[in-house]
């Protein structure tokens, strides 16, 4: 038994030993999440709550570890304390870990070489990974957006929509179908009559035919809906609205073509369409209609109206009142005012001949409109799109059965020659989800090096030597290896969600490395003090024994930390409901990267530390342990 004073002194020394390392490792974890908070757009809105929740939880844990835990140890840690080697859980893991760590300490260079080979072997897998902005979220429904000719009539678009709805309902996986043509009575909806929006609600996956997937359902529906004059497009309701609000593009990718002439823009868009037709991954390829709209063109005969005593305003007034409609008065009902609009009925203005017979009142008597104006049908743009004060046309397509990044890169290569031959004053921009992906990648490429520099500074103030800083940072590539292998195995493309998982893994990997080095330094420091007291020289065997004690005797708390993280994220790995598509890419690299990072910290890092210390002993004849001082 030890005295109360000795017990409190040991608790104090133990708390001081790990307190600074725990606080700094938590600080490193918080700093590693900074890139996510500094992202822009929808990725910032999606992941900021996750980061803030983890940040506040980590801040609370830091205060608890530094201020509360030592007090609780002093109050509750009494009586007989079981040695680590006699703990049943520790004995089991030590029974597995003991021969492994001793072999690695005996063959240190071989151990490090194996770790290097694993890192190098992941490079080809990383190069083969696809890329996308965000993992596709399975919304449980489809949005069918076919586009017809701009001059389609109301009755024809209604007939087409009814036929399409009947064909869609014949697929067994379809629960309900609801189609809409045209636009609502609001300024925020600029959909033309030629664009149909059909929401297709799907049955639960348990009721699908065996082997059916969403892409197979889309392919089957698309084959049934091949109607002449109709270009099919498939997406999902929520992502479609997000795309249109954030980029103005209703598909995954859009090639915006800017210029001075709509005809030239249309010709360029058609050439681009031909070049991309048949490209792997490109689906629902079509050019946003720029020409093809039908207009009634009325040209006043200025040489004729004079002989009848009319002016241009007189003729325009008749055209406005009879065809376009004119406000004639305002009616007041209570506190509400309503304008009254008058024009000819549909039967008197439904064709050109009837318009020609519209009467114009003149001083010499009524005249047909055809006597003072030429009336004809002319073609023009159904809708004029402009951006940054320039006319714009768009080539649109979705990406399916392939990753977004590779598809767009191949599309850029296909269009490279055509882009170089663009007329003067014409240029293109890639928009849609790809635009968001490029923006997020550029931001991360700037932020991550800055975060690495800050973490390096924190590590230096923790250990006071760059030797330990480099050893800790060496755990990062090995941690990334597990994430890279897992992405390849689960066929997951690199996205912002995957980057979030790697960032979280990065902080935990550094944190476990810091704690391991604290234990190794403390064990080696005790060994050096012991040898100095006995007057015996320090040998390589002594360093290996000290490293073994520092690594093995703290095995249980390290594994406990890893198991808690893995168990906490296992529900995400096993989730199958709506939303799991976004959360799984975060959990997969984190969990499997944490496994490889743990193996590195428990096996490779002690071997690397022992090798560096043995080299220092051989070169200087002694070990400098000043970095342990506060």
Secondary structure, 3 states (H helix, E strand, C coil): CCCHHHHHHHHHHHHHHHHHHHHHHHHHHHHHCHHHHCCCHHHHHHHHHHHHHHHHHHHHHHHHHHHHHHHHHHHHCCCCCCCHHHCHHHHHHHHHHHHHHHHHHHCHHHHHHHHHHHHHHHHHHHHHCCECCCCCCCCCEEEECCECCCCCCHHHHHHHHHHHHHHHHCCCCEEEEEEEECCCCCCCCCCCCCEEEEEEEECCHHHCCCCCCHHHHHHHHHHHCCCCCCECCEECHHHHHHHHHHHCCCCCEEEEEEECCHHHHHHHHHHHHHHHCCCCCEEEEEECCCCCEEEEEEEECHHHHHHHCCCHHHHHHHHHHHHHCEEEEEEEECCEEEEEEECCCHHHCCCHHHHHCCEEEECCEEEEHHHCEEEEEEEECCCCCEECCEEEEEEEEEECCCCHHHHHHHHHHHHHHHHHCCCCCCEEEEEEHHHHHHHHHHHHHHHHHHHHHHHHHHHHHHHCCHHHHHHHHHHHHHHHHHHHHHHHHHCCCECHHHHHHHHHHHHHHHHHHHHHHHHHHHHHHHHHHHHHHHCCCCCHHHHHHHHHHHHHCCHHHHHHHHHHHHHHHHHHHHCCCCCHHHHHHHHHHHHHHHHHHHHHHHHHHHHHHHHHHHHHHHHHCCCCCHHHCC
